[in-house]
Amino acid sequence: MSNGADRLRWTRNDALVAIAVAAVDLLGFSLSPPAEGTILALGAACAVVAAAVCLLARRNHPVAVLAAVLLLGVVPNVAIPDTTPHFPLAPAVALYSVVRFRRPAVAAAAVVLTVPLVSLGQGGTLLPAGWFVVANAAATTLVTGAAVVINRWQREVAADQALRSERAVAEERRRIARELHDIVAHHITAMQLMAGGARANLAHDTEAAREALVTLEDSGRIALREMRQLLDVLRAGEEPDETPPAPQPGAADLERIITESRLAGTETVFTVDGPVRPLPPSVGLTLFRIVQEALTNTRKHAGQARADVRLTYRADEVAVEVCDDGAGAAPTAARPAAATGYGLIGMHERVALQGGTLEAAARDGGGFRVAARLPVPAGRGGEGGERHR
């Protein structure tokens, strides 16, 4: 039953098109010379409306809709003793849909058959010729040309959008690779220092040497994981980053961007749930970037909105959620969609790199919601831990 419903599914725009087509064709029918008999006139008007109703299924069944529209069009053609050629709007829309949504071979056959079929009954004869066929052929050519142009334009737009998305993803991955490089370099340096400290204390302070070796093991484990993630995103021919290393922000720095958001005029509430514990630097950095990008989007797209940031520590994961109420925002359609915004593409890349999940979508009651969950098994904290306020 659900499959049948899917086949008959239509949108509000389809309904508006059908209503407009029915109104235009009925207007043309009323302005034509009167039909021969009331019953014939009523039947012709019903055929015009039925042809417009058929357009509701034009996206899923364009060929069948075109055939039905052309057959129904014979009734008003026969009922109206009109000597001038005419090309109703219903077959024009149906033919346009066939050219738009079907293969070129099917579209070409539909174009060839439409010219004689739409002319049936016009001019008081079943098979008109001459000026009727020429005029209807010209109209068919215009409709087909418009559909071909729209098809080509949409292909170019889609290709351009795909190229822009690929460039955005590549740039974001390069930036992630540089950040992960800084983190891995930090751990390697710490490992070197811990190894030196353990060697120096091995003879006279075995407890200090043991603690240094435990810290060294933890740092080595984290560095190995970060290096594996780094290799997944590095690109061949990547130029070395000559930027001096800088401390990477983490969960302990969320208060800072919350304060910046408040100073920028956005009422922002920050809540931390669960026992705070150290996080791997890459996870802390991902949390920081997600909150930073989400609050930036709130300021850009939601006007004077209220934002809620919630950080939740669980046994084997950490979750962050940023919601705004959309107060003072432009219409929801103006907000960035989850698949189109470059900032949101970057969020997806970062979360996927950590093996987590991300949800970004408009809220039913207004506003926008970004929620991420990142796995952090117990015992896999950052070296020395992140400092939490």
C-alpha positions in Angstrom: 0.0 0.0 0.0 2.9 2.3 0.8 4.4 1.7 -2.7 1.2 2.8 -4.3 1.2 5.9 -2.2 4.7 6.7 -3.2 3.8 6.4 -6.9 0.9 8.8 -6.5 2.8 11.3 -4.3 2.6 14.9 -5.4 3.7 18.2 -3.9 2.0 21.5 -3.2 3.8 23.0 -6.2 2.3 20.3 -8.4 -1.2 21.2 -7.2 -0.6 24.9 -7.9 0.6 24.1 -11.4 -2.5 21.9 -12.0 -4.9 24.7 -10.7 -3.2 27.3 -12.9 -3.3 25.1 -16.0 -7.0 24.3 -15.4 -7.8 28.1 -15.0 -5.9 29.1 -18.1 -7.3 26.3 -20.3 -10.8 26.9 -19.0 -10.5 30.6 -19.8 -9.4 29.8 -23.3 -12.3 27.3 -23.7 -14.8 30.0 -22.5 -13.5 32.6 -25.0 -13.8 30.2 -27.9 -17.0 29.9 -30.0 -19.7 28.1 -28.2 -19.7 24.3 -28.4 -22.4 22.4 -30.2 -24.8 21.5 -27.4 -24.8 21.9 -23.6 -23.9 18.3 -22.9 -20.9 18.5 -25.3 -19.8 21.8 -23.8 -20.0 20.4 -20.3 -18.1 17.3 -21.3 -15.4 19.5 -22.9 -15.0 21.6 -19.8 -14.7 18.4 -17.7 -12.1 17.1 -20.0 -10.1 20.3 -19.7 -10.2 20.0 -15.9 -9.4 16.3 -16.0 -6.3 16.9 -18.1 -5.1 19.5 -15.6 -5.6 17.0 -12.7 -3.5 14.4 -14.5 -0.6 16.8 -14.2 -0.4 15.9 -10.4 1.5 12.7 -11.4 3.7 14.3 -14.1 7.0 13.9 -12.1 6.6 10.2 -11.5 4.7 9.2 -14.7 5.4 11.9 -17.3 4.8 9.6 -20.3 1.5 8.3 -19.1 0.4 11.8 -18.1 1.2 13.1 -21.6 -0.8 10.3 -23.2 -3.8 11.0 -21.0 -3.7 14.7 -21.5 -3.5 14.3 -25.3 -6.5 11.9 -25.4 -8.6 14.2 -23.1 -7.6 17.2 -25.4 -9.5 15.6 -28.3 -12.9 16.3 -26.5 -12.7 20.1 -26.5 -11.1 20.1 -29.9 -14.2 18.3 -31.3 -16.7 20.3 -29.3 -15.4 23.7 -30.3 -15.9 24.6 -34.0 -12.7 26.6 -34.0 -10.9 27.2 -37.3 -7.7 28.5 -35.6 -4.9 26.3 -34.3 -4.3 26.3 -30.6 -1.9 24.5 -28.2 -3.4 24.2 -24.7 -1.3 24.7 -21.6 -1.9 21.1 -20.2 -0.1 19.3 -23.1 2.6 21.9 -23.0 3.3 21.2 -19.3 3.0 17.4 -19.8 5.5 17.5 -22.8 7.9 19.7 -20.8 7.9 17.1 -18.0 8.6 14.2 -20.4 11.6 16.0 -21.8 12.8 17.0 -18.3 12.5 13.6 -16.6 12.9 11.0 -19.2 15.7 9.7 -21.5 16.4 11.6 -24.8 15.0 8.7 -26.9 11.7 8.7 -25.0 11.6 12.5 -25.1 12.2 12.6 -28.9 9.4 10.0 -29.5 7.0 12.1 -27.3 7.8 15.3 -29.3 7.2 13.6 -32.6 3.9 12.1 -31.5 2.7 15.2 -29.7 2.4 17.4 -32.9 -0.3 15.3 -34.7 -2.0 14.1 -31.5 -2.5 17.6 -30.1 -4.0 18.7 -33.5 -6.7 16.0 -33.5 -10.1 17.5 -34.0 -8.9 21.1 -34.5 -10.5 23.1 -37.3 -13.6 20.8 -37.5 -11.7 17.8 -39.0 -10.3 14.8 -37.2 -6.9 15.0 -39.0 -6.1 18.6 -39.8 -3.2 19.6 -42.0 -1.3 22.6 -43.2 -1.3 25.6 -40.9 -2.6 23.7 -37.9 0.2 21.2 -37.9 2.8 23.9 -38.5 1.6 26.1 -35.6 1.4 23.2 -33.2 4.9 22.0 -34.3 6.3 25.4 -33.6 4.7 25.4 -30.1 6.1 21.9 -29.5 9.5 23.0 -30.5 9.4 26.0 -28.1 8.3 23.8 -25.2 11.0 21.2 -26.0 13.7 23.9 -26.3 12.8 25.3 -22.9 13.0 21.9 -21.2 16.4 21.2 -22.9 17.8 24.5 -21.7 16.6 24.0 -18.2 18.1 20.5 -18.1 21.5 21.8 -19.3 21.4 24.6 -16.8 20.6 22.3 -13.9 23.4 20.0 -14.9 25.9 22.9 -14.9 24.7 24.1 -11.5 24.9 20.6 -10.0 28.5 20.2 -11.4 29.5 23.6 -10.1 28.0 22.8 -6.6 29.8 19.4 -6.5 33.1 21.1 -7.4 32.7 23.7 -4.7 31.8 21.1 -2.1 34.9 19.0 -3.1 37.1 22.0 -2.8 35.6 22.9 0.6 36.1 19.3 1.9 39.7 19.2 0.6 40.5 22.5 2.3 38.9 21.5 5.5 40.8 18.2 5.5 44.1 20.0 4.9 43.4 22.2 7.9 42.5 19.2 10.0 45.7 17.5 9.0 47.8 20.6 10.1 46.0 20.7 13.5 46.5 17.0 14.0 50.2 17.4 13.1 50.5 19.9 15.9 48.9 17.5 18.4 51.1 14.5 17.3 54.2 16.7 17.5 53.3 17.6 21.1 52.9 14.0 22.1 56.2 13.0 20.5 58.0 15.8 22.4 56.3 14.8 25.7 57.3 11.2 25.1 60.9 12.2 24.7 60.9 14.2 27.9 59.2 11.4 29.8 61.8 8.9 28.5 64.6 11.2 29.6 63.1 11.7 33.0 62.6 7.9 33.5 66.2 7.2 32.6 67.5 9.9 35.0 65.4 8.6 37.9 65.8 4.9 37.2 68.8 4.4 39.6 67.7 6.4 42.7 63.9 7.0 42.4 62.1 4.0 40.9 58.6 5.3 41.8 59.2 8.5 39.8 60.6 6.4 37.0 57.5 4.2 37.0 55.2 7.2 36.9 57.1 8.6 34.0 56.9 5.3 32.1 53.1 5.1 32.7 52.7 8.6 31.3 55.0 7.8 28.4 52.9 4.7 27.6 49.7 6.8 27.6 51.2 9.5 25.4 52.5 6.9 23.0 49.1 5.3 22.7 47.4 8.6 22.0 50.1 9.7 19.6 49.8 6.5 17.6 46.0 7.0 17.3 46.4 10.6 16.2 49.0 9.6 13.6 46.7 7.0 12.1 44.0 9.7 11.9 46.5 12.1 10.3 47.4 9.6 7.6 43.7 9.2 6.6 43.4 12.9 5.7 46.8 13.8 4.4 47.0 14.5 0.7 49.9 13.6 -1.6 52.1 16.6 -2.3 50.9 18.5 0.8 53.3 21.4 1.5 54.8 21.4 5.0 53.2 23.9 7.4 55.7 26.5 8.4 53.3 28.2 10.9 54.8 28.1 14.4 53.0 25.6 16.6 50.3 27.0 18.8 48.3 25.5 21.7 45.2 23.9 20.4 41.9 24.8 22.0 39.8 22.1 23.7 36.8 21.6 26.0 38.4 23.7 28.7 38.3 26.7 26.3 34.5 26.5 25.7 33.9 29.1 28.4 35.9 31.5 26.3 33.8 31.3 23.2 30.6 31.3 25.2 31.8 34.6 26.7 32.6 35.9 23.2 29.2 34.9 22.0 27.6 36.8 24.9 29.7 39.9 24.2 28.7 39.7 20.5 25.0 40.1 21.6 23.8 36.5 21.6 22.3 35.4 24.9 24.1 32.1 25.5 23.7 29.5 28.2 26.4 26.9 28.9 25.6 23.7 30.8 27.9 20.8 31.7 26.4 17.4 32.6 28.2 14.4 34.0 31.5 14.1 35.7 34.1 16.2 33.9 37.2 14.1 32.8 40.2 14.6 30.6 39.6 14.2 26.9 42.0 13.3 24.0 43.3 16.6 22.4 41.7 15.8 19.1 38.3 15.2 20.7 38.6 18.4 22.7 39.5 20.3 19.5 36.5 18.8 17.7 34.1 19.9 20.4 35.6 23.4 20.4 35.3 23.8 16.6 31.7 22.5 16.6 30.5 24.9 19.2 32.5 27.7 17.6 30.9 27.1 14.2 27.4 26.6 15.5 27.5 29.9 17.5 28.9 31.7 14.5 26.0 30.4 12.4 23.6 31.5 15.1 24.9 35.1 15.0 24.9 35.1 11.2 21.6 33.6 10.5 19.4 33.8 13.6 19.5 37.4 14.5 18.9 38.2 18.2 18.4 34.6 19.1 19.0 32.7 22.4 21.6 29.9 22.2 21.9 26.9 24.5 25.2 24.9 24.7 25.2 21.6 26.5 28.3 19.5 27.1 27.6 16.0 28.4 30.2 13.5 29.7 29.1 9.9 29.6 30.9 6.6 30.4 32.1 6.0 26.9 31.4 9.1 25.0 31.1 12.9 25.1 28.2 14.8 23.5 27.7 18.4 22.7 24.5 20.2 21.6 24.0 23.7 20.4 20.4 25.0 19.9 19.0 28.4 19.1 15.4 29.6 19.1 15.7 31.5 15.8 14.3 34.7 17.3 14.7 37.5 14.9 15.9 35.2 12.2 15.2 35.1 8.5 12.7 32.4 7.2 13.9 28.9 7.9 14.7 28.3 4.3 17.4 30.9 4.6 19.2 28.9 7.3 22.1 26.7 6.0 21.1 23.2 5.2 23.0 20.3 6.6 24.4 19.3 3.3 25.1 22.6 1.7 26.9 24.9 4.2 30.7 24.7 4.1 30.9 25.2 7.9 28.6 22.2 8.4 30.7 20.2 5.9 33.7 20.8 8.1 31.8 19.7 11.1 30.8 16.4 9.4 34.4 15.8 8.4 35.8 16.4 11.9 33.2 14.2 13.6 33.6 11.4 11.1 37.4 11.6 11.7 36.7 10.8 15.4 34.3 8.0 14.6 31.3 10.0 15.9 27.9 11.2 14.6 26.6 14.6 13.9 23.0 15.9 13.4 22.4 19.4 12.0 18.9 20.5 11.1 16.2 23.1 11.6 14.0 22.6 14.7 10.2 22.1 14.3 9.4 25.0 16.6 11.9 27.4 14.9 15.6 27.8 15.2 18.5 25.4 14.5 20.1 22.4 16.3 23.6 21.0 16.0 24.3 17.8 18.1 27.5 15.7 18.0 28.4 12.5 19.9 32.1 11.4 20.0 33.3 8.1 21.4 35.8 8.4 24.3 36.3 5.0 26.0 37.2 5.1 29.6 40.9 5.6 30.3 41.6 7.4 27.0 42.1 10.9 28.3 44.6 13.4 27.1 48.2 13.3 28.3 48.1 15.1 31.6 44.4 15.7 30.9 42.6 18.8 29.7 42.0 21.5 32.3 38.3 22.2 32.9 36.9 25.2 34.5 
